[in-house]
Amino acid sequence: MPKCVLLLSGGLDSATVLAVARDLGFDVYALSVLYGQRHQVEVDAAVRVAAALGATEHRFVSVNLDTLGGSALTDSGLDVPKDRDESAMQDIPITYVPARNTVMLSLALGYAEVVGATDIFVGVNAVDYSGYPDCRPEYIAAFEHLAQLATKAGVEGKRMRIHAPLIALTKVQIIERGLSLGVDYGMTHSCYDPLPNGRACGRCDSCILRKNAFAELGMDDPVLV
């Protein structure tokens, strides 16, 4: 089986991508990044998802982006937006973490070289993406070009590929794909500002996108039931 490295947050999108990579026949080496996020809940979800969906290995690496600040996901002094309509989610929000995907993909690239993988999977999405600039197709294409130039494998003529299989899908389509592959979304966590008991708030942008997508499919989001 070919090896791949997969960035795993424990959220709906990355869980779906793990199922997709396994379905494509990849031996998945999952990497979760502790970037200074304000809560532990998504880390616990990543552990559950990796185990349930058959990751061969699951590693954690710490990069304290909270020391830079600038995001409500890392700075407790900034409020996470709540109760916004989807039409208001196109501007870059305060939950954007500066350089996060660039840092994470760079770490995944290093891990890929270590394990001998030339494929990296990431769950970015350019449709329901809350306006994040590092979730766009042109960003992924640019990083893949960088990967060729920046790695021993690339210099030796091996093609480094960045796979973003969800990038052009709606949240509804992502959920449908995951369900078809047997993903239990009740074990995932996508909330930006979980309650003290760890449950999803149901009011942040991420929760609203999930909730509306499940509702369009005639279902309740299992993490809100």
Protein Blocks (a to p, Z undefined) as FASTA:
>chain_A
ZZdddddehiaklmmmmmmmmmnopacddddddehiabfklmmmmmmmmmmnopabdcdd
dddfklngoiaklmmkbccdehiafklmmbccfklcghklmmmmmmmmmmmmmnopabdc
dfbdfklnnopaklcfklmmmmmmmmmmmpmklmnopacddddfklmpcfklmmmmmmmn
opafklgcfbfbdcfkopaehlamklmmmmmmmmmnopacfklZZ
